[in-house]
Amino acid sequence: MQEPLLHTASRPQAWPAWAASQGLAAEALRYGQGFEHLYYLLEAAVAGLGVAIAPEPLVRDDLAAGRLAAPWGFIETDARLALWVPARLHDPRAGRLAQWLREQLAG
């Protein structure tokens, strides 16, 4: 791949995991600019500064609008999101928020 690979500090294993899923050596990857936050990574990708890896739910709108493309689709990973506020464990609002998040991620 000739395009610079944009990466983020919060997901350091994203490109190596993708390379492994494609049967490629992680050492062959050509890294481009790095970002502290996923939001900045996505903005850089929309601006055409390189290729990025991101969770499908976070780029769904950009894909639908044609601002981004997913030429290789998406791969399943063991990454998970967790919502945990021990002091609010039995607060019904926390349960409603968790349900809403599940619905949003499901599409």
C-alpha distances in whole Angstrom, upper triangle without the diagonal:
4,6,8,9,12,15,18,21,23,20,19,18,16,12,14,16,13,11,15,15,12,14,11,12,12,13,9,8,8,10,12,15,17,20,23,24,22,23,22,18,19,21,18,15,18,19,15,14,11,10,12,14,18,20,21,25,24,21,24,25,22,21,24,25,21,20,17,16,14,13,12,16,17,18,21,22,25,25,28,30,33,36,39,42,45,47,46,46,49,49,48,46,43,44,43,40,39,39,38,35,34,35,33,30,31,31
4,7,9,12,15,19,22,24,21,20,20,18,14,16,18,16,14,18,19,16,17,14,15,15,14,11,9,8,10,11,14,17,20,23,24,22,23,21,18,19,20,17,15,17,17,13,12,10,10,13,15,19,22,23,26,25,22,25,26,23,22,25,25,22,20,18,16,16,15,15,18,20,21,24,25,28,27,30,32,35,38,40,43,46,49,48,48,51,50,50,48,45,45,45,42,40,41,40,36,37,37,34,32,33,33
4,6,9,12,16,19,21,19,18,19,16,13,16,18,15,15,18,19,17,19,16,17,15,16,13,10,8,9,8,11,14,17,20,20,19,20,18,15,15,16,13,11,14,13,10,9,6,6,10,13,16,20,20,24,22,19,22,23,19,19,22,22,19,17,14,14,14,13,14,17,18,20,23,23,26,25,28,29,33,35,38,40,43,46,45,45,48,47,47,44,42,43,42,39,38,39,37,33,34,34,31,29,31,30
4,6,9,13,16,18,16,15,16,14,12,14,17,15,14,18,19,17,19,16,16,14,14,12,9,6,6,5,8,10,13,17,18,16,18,15,12,14,15,11,10,14,13,10,7,5,6,9,12,15,19,20,23,21,19,22,23,20,20,23,23,20,18,15,15,16,15,16,18,19,20,23,22,25,24,26,27,31,33,36,38,41,43,43,43,46,45,45,43,40,41,41,37,36,37,36,32,33,34,31,28,31,30
4,6,10,13,15,13,12,13,11,8,11,13,11,12,15,16,15,17,14,14,12,13,11,8,6,5,5,7,9,11,15,15,14,15,14,10,12,14,11,10,13,14,11,9,6,5,6,9,12,16,17,20,18,17,20,21,18,18,22,22,20,17,15,15,14,14,14,16,16,17,19,19,21,20,23,24,27,30,32,35,38,40,40,40,43,42,42,40,37,38,38,34,33,34,33,29,30,31,28,25,28,27
4,7,10,12,11,11,12,10,9,12,14,13,14,17,18,18,20,17,17,14,15,15,11,9,6,5,5,6,8,11,11,10,12,10,7,9,11,8,8,11,12,10,8,6,6,5,8,10,14,16,18,16,15,18,20,17,17,21,21,19,16,14,15,14,16,16,17,16,17,20,19,21,19,21,22,25,27,30,32,35,37,37,37,40,39,40,37,34,35,35,31,30,32,30,27,28,29,26,24,26,26
4,7,9,7,7,9,8,8,11,12,12,13,16,17,18,20,17,17,13,15,15,11,11,7,7,7,5,6,9,9,8,11,10,7,10,12,10,10,14,15,14,11,10,9,7,8,10,13,16,18,15,15,19,20,18,19,22,23,21,18,16,17,16,18,17,18,16,17,18,17,18,16,18,19,22,24,27,29,32,34,34,34,37,37,37,35,32,33,33,29,28,30,29,25,26,28,25,22,25,25
4,5,6,6,9,9,10,13,14,14,16,18,19,20,22,20,19,16,17,18,15,14,11,10,9,5,5,6,6,6,9,9,7,10,12,11,12,15,16,16,14,13,12,9,9,10,13,16,17,14,15,19,20,19,20,23,23,23,20,17,19,18,20,19,19,18,18,19,17,18,15,17,17,19,21,23,26,28,31,31,31,34,34,34,32,29,30,30,27,26,28,27,23,24,26,23,21,24,25
4,6,6,9,10,12,13,15,16,18,19,21,22,24,22,20,17,18,19,16,16,13,13,11,7,6,5,7,8,12,11,10,13,15,14,16,19,19,20,17,16,15,13,12,13,15,18,19,17,18,22,23,22,23,26,27,26,23,21,22,21,24,23,22,20,20,20,17,18,15,17,16,18,20,22,24,27,29,29,30,33,33,34,31,28,30,31,27,26,28,27,24,25,27,25,23,26,27
4,6,9,9,12,14,14,16,18,19,20,22,24,22,21,18,20,21,18,19,15,16,14,10,9,7,7,7,11,12,11,13,16,16,16,19,20,21,19,18,16,13,12,11,12,16,17,14,16,20,22,21,22,25,26,25,23,21,22,21,23,22,21,18,18,18,15,15,12,13,13,15,17,18,21,23,26,26,26,30,29,30,28,25,26,27,23,22,25,24,20,21,24,22,19,22,24
4,6,6,9,10,10,12,14,15,16,18,20,19,18,15,17,18,15,16,14,15,14,11,10,10,9,8,12,13,11,13,16,16,15,18,20,20,18,16,14,11,9,9,11,14,16,14,16,19,21,20,21,24,25,24,22,19,20,18,20,19,18,15,15,15,12,12,10,12,13,15,18,20,23,25,28,28,28,31,31,32,30,26,27,28,25,23,25,24,21,21,24,21,19,21,23
4,6,7,8,9,11,13,14,16,17,18,17,15,12,14,16,13,14,11,13,13,10,11,11,12,11,15,15,13,15,18,17,17,20,22,21,19,16,15,12,11,12,14,17,19,17,19,22,24,23,23,27,28,26,24,21,22,20,21,20,20,17,16,16,14,14,12,15,16,18,21,23,26,28,31,31,30,34,34,35,33,30,31,32,28,26,29,28,24,25,27,25,22,25,26
4,6,5,6,8,10,10,12,14,15,14,13,10,13,14,12,14,12,15,15,13,14,14,15,13,17,18,15,17,20,19,18,21,23,22,20,17,15,13,10,12,13,17,19,18,19,22,24,23,23,26,28,27,25,21,21,19,20,18,18,15,13,14,11,11,10,14,16,18,22,23,26,29,32,32,31,34,35,35,34,30,31,32,29,26,28,28,24,24,27,25,22,24,25
4,6,5,6,9,10,11,13,14,13,13,10,13,14,12,13,12,14,14,12,13,14,14,12,15,16,12,14,17,16,15,18,20,19,18,15,12,9,7,8,10,13,16,15,15,18,21,20,19,23,24,23,21,18,17,15,16,14,14,12,10,11,9,11,10,13,15,18,21,24,27,29,32,32,31,34,34,35,33,30,30,31,27,25,27,26,23,23,25,23,19,21,22
4,5,5,6,9,10,11,12,10,10,7,10,11,8,10,9,11,13,12,14,15,16,14,17,17,13,15,18,16,15,18,20,18,16,13,10,9,7,10,13,15,18,17,17,20,22,20,20,23,25,23,21,18,17,15,15,13,14,12,11,13,12,14,13,17,19,22,25,28,31,33,36,36,35,38,38,38,36,33,34,34,31,29,30,30,26,26,28,25,22,24,25
4,5,5,6,9,10,10,9,8,5,8,10,8,11,11,14,16,15,17,18,18,17,20,20,17,18,22,20,18,22,24,22,20,17,14,13,11,13,15,18,21,20,20,23,26,24,23,27,28,26,25,21,20,18,18,15,16,14,12,14,12,14,14,18,20,23,26,28,31,34,37,37,36,39,39,40,38,35,35,36,33,30,32,32,28,28,30,28,24,26,27
4,5,5,6,9,10,10,10,8,12,13,11,14,14,17,18,17,18,19,19,17,20,21,18,19,22,21,19,22,24,23,21,18,15,13,10,12,13,16,19,19,19,21,24,23,22,25,27,26,24,21,19,16,17,14,14,12,9,10,8,10,11,15,18,21,24,26,30,32,35,35,33,37,37,37,36,33,32,33,30,28,29,29,25,25,27,25,22,23,24
4,5,5,6,9,8,10,9,12,12,10,13,13,16,18,17,18,20,19,17,20,20,17,17,21,19,17,20,22,20,19,16,12,11,9,11,12,14,17,18,17,19,22,21,19,23,24,23,22,18,16,13,13,10,11,9,8,10,9,12,13,16,19,22,26,28,32,34,37,36,35,38,39,38,37,34,33,34,31,29,30,29,26,25,26,25,21,22,23
4,5,5,6,5,6,6,9,9,8,11,12,15,18,17,20,21,22,19,22,22,19,20,23,21,19,22,24,21,20,16,13,13,11,14,16,18,21,21,20,22,25,24,22,26,27,25,24,20,18,15,15,12,14,13,11,13,13,15,16,20,22,26,29,32,35,37,40,40,39,42,42,42,40,37,37,38,35,32,33,33,29,29,30,28,25,26,27
4,5,5,6,7,7,11,11,11,15,16,19,21,20,22,24,24,22,25,25,21,22,26,24,22,25,27,25,24,20,17,16,14,16,17,19,22,23,22,24,27,26,24,28,30,28,27,23,21,18,17,14,15,14,11,12,12,14,15,19,22,25,29,31,35,36,40,39,38,41,42,42,40,37,37,37,35,32,33,33,30,29,30,29,25,26,28
4,6,8,10,10,14,14,13,17,17,20,22,22,23,25,24,21,24,25,21,22,25,24,21,24,27,24,24,20,17,16,13,15,16,17,20,21,20,22,25,24,22,25,27,25,25,21,19,15,15,11,12,11,8,10,10,13,15,18,21,24,28,30,34,36,39,39,37,40,40,40,39,36,35,36,33,31,31,31,28,26,28,27,23,23,25
4,5,9,10,13,12,12,15,17,19,22,22,24,26,25,23,25,26,22,22,25,24,21,24,26,23,23,19,16,16,14,16,17,18,22,22,21,23,26,24,22,25,27,25,25,21,18,15,13,10,12,12,10,13,13,16,18,21,24,28,31,34,37,39,43,42,40,43,44,43,42,39,38,39,36,34,34,34,30,29,30,29,25,26,26
4,7,9,12,11,12,16,18,21,24,24,26,28,28,25,28,28,25,25,28,27,24,27,29,26,25,21,18,18,17,20,21,22,25,26,25,26,29,28,26,29,31,28,28,24,22,19,17,14,16,15,13,15,15,18,20,23,27,30,33,36,39,41,44,44,42,45,46,46,44,41,41,41,39,36,37,37,33,32,33,32,29,29,30
4,6,9,7,9,12,14,18,21,21,23,26,26,24,27,26,23,24,27,25,22,25,27,24,23,19,16,17,16,19,21,22,26,26,25,26,29,27,26,29,31,28,27,24,21,18,17,14,17,16,15,17,17,19,20,24,27,30,34,36,39,41,45,44,43,46,47,47,45,42,42,42,39,37,38,38,34,33,35,33,29,30,31
4,5,6,8,11,13,17,20,20,23,25,26,24,27,26,23,24,27,25,23,27,28,25,23,20,18,18,17,20,22,24,27,27,26,29,31,29,28,31,33,30,29,26,24,21,20,17,20,19,17,19,18,20,21,25,27,30,34,36,39,41,44,44,43,46,47,47,46,42,42,43,40,38,39,39,35,34,36,35,31,32,33
4,5,6,9,10,14,17,16,19,21,22,21,24,23,20,22,24,22,21,24,25,23,21,17,15,15,14,18,20,22,25,25,24,27,29,27,26,30,31,29,27,24,23,20,19,17,19,18,16,18,16,18,19,22,25,28,31,33,36,38,41,41,41,44,44,45,43,40,40,41,38,35,37,37,33,32,34,32,29,31,32
4,6,8,10,14,17,17,20,22,24,23,26,25,21,24,26,23,22,26,26,24,21,18,17,17,17,20,23,25,28,27,27,30,32,30,29,33,34,31,29,26,25,23,22,20,22,21,20,22,20,22,22,26,28,31,34,36,39,41,44,44,43,47,47,48,46,43,43,44,41,39,40,40,36,36,38,36,32,34,35
4,6,9,13,16,17,20,23,24,23,26,24,21,23,25,22,21,24,25,22,20,16,15,16,17,20,23,25,28,27,26,29,31,28,27,31,32,29,27,24,23,21,20,18,21,21,19,22,21,23,23,27,29,32,36,38,41,43,46,46,45,48,49,49,47,44,44,45,42,40,41,40,37,36,38,36,33,34,35
4,6,10,13,14,17,19,21,19,22,21,17,19,21,18,17,21,21,18,16,13,12,13,13,17,20,22,25,24,23,25,28,25,24,28,29,26,24,21,20,18,17,16,19,18,18,20,19,21,21,25,27,30,33,35,38,40,43,43,43,46,46,46,44,41,41,42,39,37,38,37,34,34,35,33,30,31,32
4,7,10,12,15,18,20,19,21,19,16,18,20,16,16,19,19,16,14,11,11,12,14,17,21,23,26,24,23,26,27,25,24,28,28,25,23,20,20,19,18,18,20,20,20,23,22,24,23,27,28,31,34,36,39,41,44,44,44,47,47,47,45,42,43,43,39,38,39,38,35,35,36,34,31,33,33
4,7,8,12,15,16,16,18,16,13,15,17,14,14,17,17,15,12,10,10,10,12,15,19,21,24,22,21,24,26,23,23,27,27,24,22,19,19,18,19,18,20,20,20,22,21,23,21,25,26,29,31,33,36,39,41,41,41,44,44,44,42,39,40,40,37,35,37,36,32,33,34,31,29,31,31
4,7,10,13,15,15,16,14,11,14,14,11,11,15,14,12,9,7,9,10,13,15,19,21,24,21,20,23,24,21,22,26,25,23,20,18,18,18,19,19,21,21,21,24,23,25,23,26,26,29,31,34,36,39,41,41,41,44,44,44,42,39,40,40,36,35,37,35,32,33,34,31,29,31,31
4,7,10,12,12,14,11,9,12,12,9,11,14,13,12,8,8,10,10,13,15,19,21,23,20,19,23,24,21,22,25,25,23,19,18,19,20,21,21,22,22,23,25,23,25,23,25,25,28,30,32,34,37,39,39,39,43,42,42,39,37,38,38,34,34,36,34,30,32,33,30,28,31,30
4,7,9,10,12,9,8,11,12,10,12,15,15,14,11,11,11,10,12,14,17,20,21,18,18,22,23,20,22,25,25,24,20,18,20,20,21,21,22,21,21,23,21,22,20,22,22,24,26,28,30,33,35,35,36,39,38,39,36,34,35,35,32,31,33,31,28,29,31,28,26,29,29
4,6,7,9,6,6,10,10,9,11,14,14,15,12,12,13,11,12,13,16,19,20,16,17,21,21,19,21,24,24,23,19,18,20,20,22,22,23,21,22,23,21,22,19,21,20,22,24,26,27,30,32,32,33,36,35,36,33,31,32,32,29,28,30,29,25,27,29,25,24,27,27
4,7,9,8,8,11,12,12,14,17,17,18,16,16,16,13,14,14,16,19,20,16,18,21,22,21,23,26,25,25,22,20,22,22,25,25,24,22,23,23,21,21,18,19,18,20,21,23,24,27,29,29,30,33,32,33,31,28,30,30,26,26,29,27,24,26,28,25,23,27,27
4,5,6,7,9,10,11,13,15,16,17,16,16,15,12,13,11,13,16,16,13,15,18,19,17,20,23,22,22,19,18,20,20,23,23,22,20,21,21,20,20,17,17,16,18,19,21,22,25,27,27,28,31,30,31,28,25,27,27,23,23,25,24,20,22,24,21,20,23,23
4,5,5,6,9,10,11,12,14,15,14,14,13,10,9,8,10,13,13,10,11,15,15,14,16,19,19,19,16,15,17,17,20,20,19,17,18,18,17,18,15,15,14,17,18,21,23,26,28,27,28,31,30,30,27,25,26,26,22,21,24,22,18,20,22,18,17,20,20
4,5,5,6,9,10,11,12,14,14,14,14,11,12,10,12,13,13,9,10,14,14,12,15,18,17,18,15,14,17,17,20,21,20,18,20,21,20,21,18,18,16,19,19,22,24,27,29,28,29,31,30,30,27,25,26,25,22,22,24,21,18,20,21,18,17,20,20
4,5,5,6,9,10,10,12,11,12,13,11,12,11,14,16,16,12,13,16,16,14,17,19,19,18,15,14,17,18,21,22,21,20,22,23,22,23,20,21,19,22,23,25,27,30,31,31,32,35,33,33,30,28,30,29,25,26,27,25,22,24,25,22,21,24,23
4,5,5,6,9,10,11,9,9,9,7,9,9,12,14,15,12,11,15,16,13,15,18,18,17,14,12,15,15,18,18,18,17,19,20,19,21,18,19,19,21,23,26,28,31,33,32,33,36,34,34,32,29,31,30,26,26,28,25,22,24,25,21,20,23,22
4,5,5,6,9,10,10,10,9,7,9,8,11,12,12,9,8,12,12,9,12,15,14,14,10,9,12,13,16,17,16,15,18,19,19,21,18,19,18,21,23,26,28,31,33,32,32,35,34,33,30,28,29,28,25,25,26,23,20,22,22,19,18,20,19
4,5,5,6,9,9,10,11,10,12,12,14,15,15,12,11,14,13,10,13,16,14,14,10,10,13,15,18,20,19,19,21,23,23,25,22,23,22,24,25,28,30,33,35,34,35,37,35,35,32,30,32,30,27,27,28,25,23,25,25,21,20,23,22
4,5,5,6,5,7,9,9,12,12,15,17,18,14,13,16,16,13,15,18,16,15,11,11,14,15,17,19,19,19,21,24,23,25,23,24,23,26,28,30,32,36,37,36,37,40,38,38,35,33,35,33,30,30,31,29,26,27,28,24,23,26,24
4,5,5,6,6,6,6,9,10,13,14,16,13,11,14,14,10,12,15,14,12,9,7,10,12,14,15,16,16,19,21,21,24,21,23,23,26,27,30,33,36,38,37,37,40,39,38,35,33,34,33,30,29,30,28,25,26,26,23,21,24,22
4,5,8,9,9,9,12,12,15,15,16,13,10,13,12,8,10,13,11,10,6,6,10,12,15,17,17,18,20,23,23,26,23,25,24,27,28,31,33,37,39,37,38,40,39,38,35,33,34,33,29,29,30,27,25,26,26,22,21,23,22
4,6,8,10,11,15,15,18,18,19,16,14,17,15,12,14,16,14,12,9,9,13,15,17,19,20,21,24,26,26,29,26,28,27,30,31,34,36,39,41,40,41,43,41,41,38,36,37,36,32,32,33,31,28,30,29,26,25,27,25
4,6,8,10,14,15,18,18,20,17,15,17,17,13,14,17,15,13,9,9,11,14,15,17,18,20,22,25,25,28,26,28,28,31,32,36,38,41,43,42,42,45,43,43,40,38,39,38,34,34,35,32,30,31,31,27,26,28,26
4,7,9,13,15,19,19,21,18,16,19,19,15,17,20,18,16,13,12,14,15,16,18,20,20,22,25,25,28,25,27,27,30,32,35,37,40,42,41,42,45,43,43,40,38,39,38,35,34,36,33,30,32,32,28,27,29,28
4,7,10,13,16,17,20,17,15,18,19,15,16,19,18,16,13,11,12,13,14,15,17,17,19,22,22,25,23,25,26,29,31,34,36,39,42,41,41,44,43,43,40,38,38,38,34,33,35,33,29,30,31,27,26,28,27
4,7,10,14,14,17,15,13,16,17,14,14,17,17,15,13,10,10,10,11,11,13,14,15,18,19,22,20,22,23,27,29,32,34,38,40,39,39,42,41,41,38,36,36,35,32,31,32,30,27,28,28,25,23,25,24
4,6,10,12,14,12,11,14,15,13,13,17,17,15,13,10,10,10,11,12,12,12,13,16,16,18,17,19,19,23,25,28,31,34,36,35,35,38,37,37,34,32,33,32,29,28,29,27,24,24,25,22,20,22,21
4,7,9,12,11,10,13,15,13,13,17,18,16,14,11,11,9,11,11,10,9,10,12,12,15,13,15,16,20,22,25,28,31,34,33,33,35,35,35,32,30,30,30,26,25,26,25,21,21,22,20,17,19,19
4,6,9,7,7,10,13,11,12,15,16,16,14,11,11,10,13,12,11,9,10,12,11,14,11,13,13,17,19,22,25,28,31,30,29,32,31,31,29,26,26,26,23,21,22,21,17,18,19,16,13,16,16
4,6,6,7,9,12,12,12,14,17,17,15,13,13,11,14,13,11,8,9,10,10,12,9,10,11,15,17,20,23,26,29,27,27,29,29,28,26,23,23,23,20,18,19,18,14,14,15,13,10,12,13
4,5,5,6,9,10,9,11,14,14,14,11,11,9,13,12,9,7,9,10,12,14,12,13,13,17,19,22,25,28,31,29,28,30,30,28,26,24,24,23,20,19,19,17,14,14,14,12,9,10,10
4,6,5,8,10,10,11,14,15,15,13,13,12,16,16,13,11,13,13,14,15,13,12,12,15,16,20,23,26,28,26,26,27,26,25,23,21,21,19,17,16,16,14,11,11,11,8,6,8,7
4,6,8,8,10,12,13,14,13,11,13,13,16,16,14,12,14,15,15,17,14,14,12,16,17,20,23,26,28,26,26,28,27,26,24,22,22,21,18,17,17,15,12,13,14,10,9,12,11
4,6,5,6,9,10,10,9,8,9,9,13,14,12,11,14,15,16,19,16,16,16,19,21,24,26,30,32,30,30,32,31,30,27,25,25,24,21,20,21,18,16,16,16,13,11,13,12
4,6,5,6,9,10,10,9,10,10,14,15,12,12,15,16,17,20,18,18,17,20,21,25,27,31,33,30,30,32,31,29,27,25,25,23,21,20,19,17,15,15,14,11,10,11,9
4,5,5,6,9,9,9,11,12,16,17,15,15,18,20,21,23,21,21,20,22,23,27,29,32,34,31,32,33,31,30,27,26,26,24,21,21,21,18,16,17,16,12,12,14,11
4,5,5,6,5,5,8,10,14,16,14,15,18,20,21,24,21,22,21,24,25,29,31,34,36,34,34,36,34,33,30,29,29,27,24,24,24,21,19,20,19,15,15,17,14
4,5,5,6,5,6,7,11,13,11,12,16,18,20,23,21,22,21,25,26,30,32,36,37,35,35,37,36,34,32,30,30,28,26,25,25,22,20,20,19,16,15,16,13
4,6,8,8,9,11,13,16,14,15,19,20,23,25,24,24,23,26,27,31,33,37,38,36,36,37,36,34,31,30,30,28,26,25,24,22,20,20,19,16,16,16,13
4,6,8,10,12,15,18,16,18,21,23,25,28,26,26,25,28,29,33,35,38,40,37,38,39,37,36,33,32,32,30,27,27,27,24,22,23,21,18,18,19,16
4,5,7,10,12,15,15,16,20,23,25,28,26,27,26,30,31,34,37,40,42,40,40,42,40,38,36,34,34,32,30,30,29,26,25,25,24,20,20,21,18
4,7,10,13,16,15,17,20,23,24,27,25,26,25,28,29,33,35,39,40,38,39,41,39,38,35,34,34,32,29,29,29,26,24,25,24,20,20,21,19
4,7,10,12,12,13,17,19,21,24,22,23,23,26,28,31,34,37,39,37,38,40,38,37,34,33,33,31,29,28,28,26,23,24,23,20,19,20,18
4,6,9,9,11,15,18,19,23,22,23,24,27,29,33,35,39,41,39,39,41,40,38,36,34,34,33,30,29,29,27,24,24,24,21,19,20,18
4,6,5,7,11,14,16,20,19,21,22,25,28,31,34,37,40,38,37,39,39,38,35,33,33,32,29,28,28,26,23,23,22,20,18,18,17
4,6,9,12,15,18,21,21,23,25,28,31,34,37,40,43,41,41,43,42,41,39,37,36,35,33,31,31,29,27,26,26,23,21,21,20
4,7,9,12,15,18,19,21,23,27,30,33,36,39,42,40,39,41,41,40,38,36,35,35,32,30,30,29,26,25,25,23,20,20,20
4,7,10,13,17,17,19,20,24,27,30,33,36,39,37,36,38,38,37,35,33,32,31,29,27,27,25,23,22,22,20,17,17,16
4,7,9,13,13,15,17,21,23,27,30,33,36,34,33,35,35,34,32,30,29,28,26,24,24,23,20,19,19,18,14,15,15
4,6,10,11,13,16,20,23,26,29,32,35,33,32,34,35,34,32,30,29,29,27,24,24,24,21,19,20,19,16,16,17
4,7,9,11,14,17,20,23,27,29,32,31,29,31,32,31,30,27,26,27,25,22,22,22,19,17,19,18,14,14,16
4,5,8,12,15,18,21,25,27,30,29,27,30,31,30,29,26,25,26,24,21,22,22,19,17,20,19,15,16,18
4,6,10,13,16,18,22,24,27,26,25,27,28,28,28,24,23,25,23,19,21,22,18,17,19,19,15,16,19
4,7,10,14,16,19,21,25,24,23,26,26,26,25,22,22,23,20,17,19,19,16,15,18,17,13,15,18
4,6,10,13,16,18,22,21,19,22,23,23,22,18,18,19,17,14,15,16,13,12,15,15,11,13,16
4,7,10,13,16,19,18,17,19,20,20,18,15,15,16,13,11,13,14,10,10,13,13,10,13,15
4,6,10,12,15,14,13,16,17,17,16,12,13,15,12,9,12,13,10,11,15,14,13,15,18
4,7,10,12,11,10,13,13,14,13,9,10,12,9,7,11,12,9,11,14,14,13,16,18
4,6,9,8,8,11,12,14,13,9,11,13,11,10,13,15,13,14,17,18,17,19,22
4,6,5,6,10,10,12,11,8,11,13,12,11,15,16,15,16,19,20,20,22,24
4,5,5,9,10,13,13,10,12,15,14,14,17,19,18,19,22,23,23,25,27
4,6,8,8,12,12,10,13,16,15,15,18,20,19,21,24,24,25,27,29
4,6,5,8,8,7,9,12,11,12,15,16,16,18,20,21,22,24,26
4,6,8,10,7,8,12,12,11,14,16,16,17,20,21,21,23,25
4,6,9,8,8,11,12,12,14,16,17,18,20,22,23,24,26
4,5,6,7,9,10,11,13,15,16,17,19,21,22,23,25
4,5,5,6,9,10,11,12,14,15,17,18,20,21,23
4,5,5,6,9,10,10,12,14,15,16,18,20,21
4,5,5,6,9,10,11,12,14,15,17,18,20
4,5,5,6,9,10,11,12,14,15,17,19
4,5,5,6,9,10,11,12,14,15,17
4,5,5,6,9,10,10,12,14,16
4,5,5,6,9,10,11,12,15
4,5,5,6,9,10,11,13
4,5,5,6,9,10,11
4,5,5,6,9,10
4,5,5,6,9
4,5,5,6
4,5,5
4,5
4
